């Protein structure tokens, strides 16, 4: 009974603080303090100080600000223009033609950014005007950007995979490798939908630009070489075991600075802007993680994870039914919270449940991130929707509607991942 009372009280406090506009990190710490103070005998202040310091000083977490900084550096280079010039000649022969530059561009930038919003903004700033100028339908140009931009959460280096790995105490390197094939699978599904749409609506697809010879296509592809080398060096250093995730992040930052300098876009102002931007973003994430660590400790003392795990176990749900229930839960909660907050708010409760059901936490991490990706294009709190609204001036409801097919494709990817778990686990097992 005490656990039920505590659960209701904590939920009320949580909703009251979030509804009052309190920052997520401070909300988590506040709820944890409330729980410790009123439902346990442990001194809340002492526990909070020790837990927050231990969380903030974690060596594993060092990779996070470095990857954020790498993304900020590349965000301020001419990367998007180079990507379009290198990709466009190769996709003219596909149904849908230049719409595929959104998918490929997002896939490539996702591998050097780790942020869905940065991927959406960077690729969109260049691609949307170019595609609209060439006469591509507005709904398709926006939808084919909003959906694929969510790949920034899955394809390594991914900020949210680092957050999950720290919360679940899993190898960040193995999580990164687990995200590669599912990310590419999603990209193929997105491009496949564009081709199906183009074949059903051939009159809406503009004519191809002038045909280039193979030699000319290869020459234009030179613009992709620096980005591909950077991505390859980061991922290969992790996969081969030469570098840890943190060391690979350092390699990524160094490579991004070299790439930026080679493009002559590395100035003192752009360097400061990237550093301050990364600092602001990481401070926000770090505050959330610290609050979540304290909340995890508080819930452990109260006994909520154990009670909830026993309750769910008593329901007799099969692993498949449990995954369906959790998938629906995360899609719903993701409509109101950002992805990082969603994970850190629930991980202390959900992780014991999936472990008790015999579900691989590594596989579940990829399942969880794809589920959270759907929240990036679902109202009312869809970060990619906000980014696209700012870039296009369209209503959130319109943008959500044109992104709806990509939401359904991500649900399809979850089904495929359940029946073929090796898509996520094969690469980590070979490390």
matplotlib code that plots the C-alpha trace (Angstrom):
import matplotlib.pyplot as plt

x = [0.0, 2.9, 4.3, 0.9, 0.6, 4.2, 3.5, 0.5, 2.2, 5.3, 3.2, 1.2, 4.4, 5.9, 3.0, 2.6, 6.3, 6.3, 3.0, 4.4, 7.2, 10.1, 13.1, 13.0, 16.3, 15.1, 11.7, 13.4, 15.6, 12.6, 10.4, 13.3, 13.9, 10.1, 10.2, 13.3, 12.0, 8.5, 8.7, 12.2, 14.3, 17.4, 18.6, 17.6, 20.3, 23.2, 21.9, 21.3, 24.8, 26.5, 24.3, 24.5, 28.2, 28.7, 26.5, 28.1, 31.7, 31.1, 33.9, 31.5, 29.5, 32.6, 31.7, 28.5, 29.8, 32.5, 29.9, 27.7, 30.6, 31.5, 27.9, 28.0, 31.3, 29.9, 26.6, 28.6, 30.5, 29.5, 28.7, 25.1, 26.0, 28.7, 26.4, 23.8, 26.3, 27.8, 24.5, 22.2, 23.8, 23.4, 19.7, 18.2, 17.6, 15.5, 11.7, 11.3, 14.7, 16.0, 13.7, 16.2, 18.7, 16.7, 17.0, 20.7, 21.7, 20.0, 21.6, 25.0, 24.7, 23.1, 26.4, 28.3, 25.8, 23.9, 21.1, 17.7, 17.1, 20.5, 20.1, 16.7, 17.9, 21.2, 19.9, 16.6, 18.3, 19.9, 17.6, 14.1, 14.8, 16.6, 13.8, 11.0, 12.9, 13.0, 9.2, 8.9, 5.6, 5.8, 4.2, 6.8, 9.8, 8.8, 7.7, 10.8, 12.9, 11.0, 10.9, 14.5, 15.9, 15.0, 17.9, 20.1, 18.9, 19.8, 22.8, 26.0, 27.3, 23.9, 23.5, 20.4, 22.2, 24.9, 22.2, 20.5, 23.9, 24.7, 21.3, 21.3, 25.1, 25.7, 28.7, 28.4, 30.5, 28.3, 25.2, 26.6, 27.3, 23.8, 22.3, 24.1, 22.0, 18.6, 19.4, 20.3, 17.1, 15.0, 16.8, 15.9, 12.3, 12.1, 13.6, 11.3, 8.2, 9.4, 9.8, 6.3, 4.8, 6.7, 5.5, 1.9, 2.2, 4.6, 3.0, 4.1, 7.8, 9.7, 11.9, 15.4, 18.2, 20.7, 22.2, 25.8, 28.3, 29.7, 33.0, 31.1, 29.2, 32.4, 33.9, 30.9, 31.1, 34.4, 32.5, 31.4, 34.9, 35.8, 32.5, 32.7, 36.3, 35.3, 32.3, 34.4, 37.2, 34.9, 32.8, 35.8, 37.8, 35.0, 34.2, 37.8, 38.4, 41.2, 39.3, 36.6, 33.5, 35.0, 38.3, 36.3, 34.4, 37.8, 38.8, 35.5, 36.0, 39.6, 38.4, 35.5, 37.9, 40.3, 37.4, 36.0, 39.5, 39.9, 36.6, 37.8, 34.8, 36.7, 36.9, 37.3, 33.7, 32.4, 34.7, 33.3, 29.7, 30.2, 31.8, 29.1, 26.3, 27.7, 28.1, 24.5, 23.1, 25.3, 24.5, 20.8, 21.4, 23.7, 21.1, 18.5, 20.9, 21.8, 18.2, 17.4, 20.2, 18.9, 15.3, 16.6, 18.1, 15.0, 12.7, 15.1, 14.8, 11.0, 10.9, 8.8, 10.9, 10.6, 6.9, 6.2, 8.3, 6.4, 3.1, 3.9, 5.3, 2.1, 0.1, 1.7, 2.5, 4.5, 7.7, 5.8, 2.9, 5.2, 7.1, 3.7, 2.6, 5.9, 5.9, 2.5, 3.5, 6.6, 4.8, 2.2, 4.6, 6.8, 4.0, 4.6, 8.2, 11.5, 13.4, 16.1, 13.6, 11.5, 14.3, 15.7, 12.3, 11.4, 14.6, 14.9, 11.4, 11.4, 14.9, 14.2, 10.9, 12.6, 15.4, 12.9, 11.2, 14.5, 14.7, 18.2, 18.8, 21.1, 18.3, 15.7, 17.9, 17.5, 13.8, 13.4, 15.3, 13.3, 10.1, 11.4, 12.2, 8.5, 7.9, 10.1, 7.3, 4.2, 2.5, 2.3, 6.0, 7.7, 11.1, 11.4, 7.9, 9.1, 12.2, 10.3, 7.6, 10.3, 11.8, 8.6, 6.1, 3.5, 1.1, 2.2, -0.8, 0.1, 3.7, 2.6, 0.2, 2.8, 5.2, 2.6, 3.8, 7.3, 5.7, 4.1, 7.3, 9.1, 6.3, 6.9, 10.7, 9.8, 7.9, 10.8, 13.2, 11.1, 11.1, 14.7, 16.6, 19.9, 19.6, 20.5, 22.7, 24.8, 27.4, 27.9, 28.4, 31.2, 33.1]
y = [0.0, 2.3, 1.8, 2.6, 5.8, 6.8, 6.1, 8.3, 11.1, 11.0, 11.1, 14.1, 16.0, 15.1, 16.3, 19.5, 20.4, 19.7, 21.5, 24.5, 24.8, 23.6, 22.2, 18.5, 17.9, 20.0, 18.3, 14.8, 16.0, 17.5, 14.4, 12.3, 14.6, 14.5, 10.7, 10.4, 12.9, 11.6, 7.9, 6.7, 7.1, 8.1, 11.7, 13.3, 16.0, 13.7, 11.2, 13.9, 15.3, 12.0, 10.7, 13.9, 14.2, 10.5, 10.9, 14.1, 12.8, 9.5, 8.8, 7.0, 10.3, 12.1, 10.9, 12.8, 16.5, 15.5, 14.1, 17.1, 19.4, 17.5, 18.0, 21.7, 22.1, 20.4, 22.3, 25.5, 24.2, 23.9, 20.2, 20.4, 22.1, 19.6, 16.7, 17.8, 18.4, 14.9, 13.0, 14.6, 13.1, 9.5, 9.6, 11.0, 7.5, 6.4, 6.9, 10.1, 11.4, 14.2, 13.4, 10.7, 13.4, 14.1, 10.4, 10.0, 13.4, 12.7, 9.3, 10.7, 13.7, 11.5, 9.6, 12.7, 14.6, 12.4, 14.9, 14.7, 18.4, 19.3, 16.7, 18.2, 21.8, 21.2, 19.1, 21.1, 24.5, 23.4, 20.7, 22.3, 25.4, 23.4, 20.8, 23.4, 25.4, 22.3, 21.9, 18.9, 18.7, 20.6, 17.8, 15.2, 17.5, 18.2, 14.7, 13.1, 15.4, 15.1, 11.3, 10.5, 13.3, 11.1, 8.8, 11.2, 9.4, 5.9, 5.9, 6.3, 8.4, 8.9, 11.1, 9.2, 5.8, 7.2, 8.3, 4.8, 3.1, 5.1, 4.5, 0.8, 0.3, -1.1, -0.8, 2.4, 0.9, -2.1, 0.1, 2.2, -0.9, -2.2, 0.9, 0.7, -2.0, -0.9, 2.7, 1.6, -0.6, 2.5, 4.5, 1.8, 1.8, 5.5, 5.5, 2.6, 4.6, 7.5, 5.2, 3.7, 7.2, 8.3, 5.2, 5.9, 9.7, 9.9, 13.2, 14.9, 14.1, 16.8, 15.8, 14.8, 17.4, 17.0, 13.6, 13.3, 10.7, 8.2, 10.2, 13.4, 11.7, 10.4, 13.9, 15.4, 12.7, 14.1, 16.5, 13.6, 12.2, 14.3, 13.4, 9.8, 9.6, 11.3, 9.0, 5.9, 6.8, 7.3, 4.1, 2.0, 3.0, 1.8, -1.4, -2.6, -1.9, 0.6, 3.3, 3.4, 5.5, 8.4, 8.2, 7.9, 11.1, 12.9, 11.6, 12.9, 16.4, 16.6, 15.4, 17.9, 20.8, 19.7, 19.3, 22.8, 24.3, 22.7, 24.2, 27.6, 27.9, 27.5, 31.0, 32.2, 33.2, 29.8, 28.0, 29.9, 29.4, 25.7, 25.4, 27.5, 25.7, 22.3, 23.5, 24.7, 21.5, 19.3, 21.2, 20.6, 16.9, 16.6, 18.2, 15.7, 12.8, 14.0, 14.4, 11.0, 9.4, 10.8, 9.7, 6.2, 6.1, 7.4, 4.9, 2.1, 3.1, 3.3, 0.0, 1.1, -0.8, -4.1, -3.7, -2.7, -5.6, -8.0, -6.5, -6.8, -10.3, -11.3, -10.3, -13.2, -11.2, -13.0, -11.2, -10.2, -8.7, -6.9, -5.3, -4.3, -2.7, -0.9, 0.2, 1.8, 3.3, 5.0, 6.3, 7.9, 9.4, 10.5, 12.8, 14.9, 14.5, 14.7, 11.4, 11.9, 12.8, 9.8, 7.4, 8.7, 9.0, 5.4, 3.4, 2.6, 1.0, -0.6, -2.2, -4.7, -5.6, -6.4, -8.3, -10.4, -11.2, -12.4, -9.6, -8.6, -5.0, -4.3, -5.2, -3.3, -0.2, -0.1, -0.9, 1.9, 4.5, 3.7, 4.0, 7.4, 8.4, 8.3, 11.0, 13.4, 13.6, 13.3, 16.3, 18.1, 17.8, 16.7, 18.4, 17.8, 19.3, 22.4, 22.7, 22.2, 24.7, 27.3, 26.6, 26.4, 28.5, 25.7, 24.5, 21.7, 19.7, 19.9, 18.9, 16.0, 14.8, 14.8, 12.9, 10.3, 7.7, 7.8, 7.2, 4.0, 2.9, 3.2, 1.0, -1.5, -1.4, -2.3, -5.3, -6.4, -6.0, -8.2, -11.1, -10.6, -9.4, -10.2, -7.0, -5.2, -7.8, -9.2, -6.4, -6.2, -9.9, -9.7, -7.0]
z = [0.0, 0.8, -2.7, -4.3, -2.2, -3.1, -6.8, -6.9, -5.0, -7.2, -10.4, -9.1, -8.1, -11.5, -13.5, -11.4, -11.9, -15.6, -16.1, -14.2, -16.8, -14.5, -16.4, -16.8, -14.9, -12.0, -12.1, -11.8, -8.9, -7.2, -7.5, -6.2, -3.2, -2.4, -2.5, -0.4, 2.2, 2.7, 1.9, 3.1, 6.2, 4.1, 4.3, 1.0, 0.9, 1.4, -1.1, -3.7, -3.4, -3.7, -6.6, -8.7, -8.3, -9.2, -12.3, -13.5, -13.1, -15.0, -17.5, -19.8, -20.2, -21.6, -25.1, -25.0, -25.0, -27.6, -30.0, -29.4, -30.2, -33.3, -34.6, -33.8, -35.7, -38.8, -38.5, -39.2, -42.3, -45.9, -45.4, -46.6, -49.9, -50.5, -49.8, -52.3, -55.0, -54.5, -54.2, -56.7, -59.9, -58.5, -57.6, -60.9, -62.2, -59.2, -59.0, -57.0, -58.1, -56.0, -53.1, -52.2, -51.4, -48.2, -47.1, -48.1, -46.7, -43.4, -43.2, -43.8, -41.5, -38.8, -38.7, -37.8, -35.8, -33.4, -33.1, -34.9, -34.8, -36.1, -38.9, -39.8, -39.8, -41.6, -44.5, -44.7, -45.0, -48.2, -49.6, -49.1, -51.2, -53.9, -54.2, -54.2, -56.9, -59.1, -58.7, -56.3, -54.4, -51.1, -49.1, -50.3, -49.8, -46.2, -45.3, -46.8, -44.6, -41.3, -41.2, -42.2, -40.0, -37.0, -38.0, -36.1, -33.0, -34.2, -36.5, -34.5, -33.0, -31.3, -28.2, -27.1, -27.3, -25.0, -22.6, -22.7, -22.4, -19.3, -17.8, -18.5, -17.8, -21.3, -23.6, -25.6, -28.4, -28.7, -28.7, -31.5, -33.6, -32.8, -34.3, -37.7, -39.5, -38.1, -39.2, -42.7, -42.8, -41.9, -44.6, -47.2, -46.0, -46.4, -49.9, -50.8, -49.8, -52.0, -54.9, -54.4, -54.2, -57.3, -59.3, -58.2, -59.0, -62.0, -63.1, -59.8, -60.2, -62.2, -65.1, -64.4, -64.7, -67.5, -67.6, -66.5, -67.7, -65.2, -65.1, -64.3, -61.5, -60.0, -60.3, -58.4, -55.8, -54.6, -52.4, -50.3, -49.7, -46.6, -44.9, -45.7, -44.4, -41.1, -40.6, -41.5, -39.2, -36.2, -36.8, -37.8, -34.7, -32.5, -34.4, -34.6, -31.0, -31.6, -29.7, -27.1, -27.7, -25.8, -27.8, -31.1, -30.1, -29.7, -33.2, -34.5, -33.0, -34.4, -37.8, -37.8, -37.0, -39.8, -42.2, -41.2, -41.7, -45.1, -46.2, -44.9, -42.7, -39.4, -38.0, -34.4, -34.4, -35.8, -33.3, -30.4, -31.6, -31.9, -28.5, -26.7, -28.6, -27.5, -23.9, -23.7, -25.2, -23.0, -19.8, -20.5, -21.1, -18.1, -15.8, -17.0, -16.4, -12.9, -11.9, -13.4, -11.4, -8.2, -9.1, -9.8, -6.3, -4.7, -6.5, -5.5, -1.8, -2.1, -3.9, -6.9, -9.6, -7.7, -7.0, -10.7, -12.0, -9.8, -10.9, -14.6, -14.0, -12.3, -15.4, -17.2, -20.3, -23.0, -24.1, -27.4, -25.5, -23.1, -26.1, -27.7, -24.4, -23.9, -27.5, -27.2, -23.9, -25.3, -28.4, -26.2, -23.6, -26.5, -27.7, -24.6, -23.7, -25.6, -26.3, -23.6, -20.9, -21.9, -21.5, -18.2, -16.7, -17.3, -17.4, -13.7, -13.9, -17.3, -17.3, -14.5, -16.3, -19.6, -17.9, -15.9, -19.2, -20.8, -23.3, -24.4, -23.0, -26.0, -28.5, -26.4, -26.6, -30.4, -30.1, -27.6, -29.7, -32.9, -30.7, -29.4, -33.0, -33.8, -31.2, -33.2, -35.8, -33.6, -32.1, -29.7, -28.7, -31.9, -32.1, -35.9, -36.4, -34.6, -36.7, -39.9, -38.8, -38.3, -41.7, -43.7, -41.8, -42.1, -39.4, -37.1, -38.0, -41.8, -41.1, -38.9, -41.6, -44.4, -42.1, -41.1, -43.7, -42.2, -38.7, -40.0, -41.6, -38.2, -36.7, -39.5, -38.7, -35.1, -36.2, -38.5, -35.6, -33.4, -35.9, -36.9, -33.8, -35.5, -37.4, -34.1, -32.4, -35.3, -35.4, -31.6, -31.4, -34.0, -32.2]

ax = plt.figure().add_subplot(projection="3d")
ax.plot(x, y, z, "-o")
ax.set_aspect("equal")
plt.show()
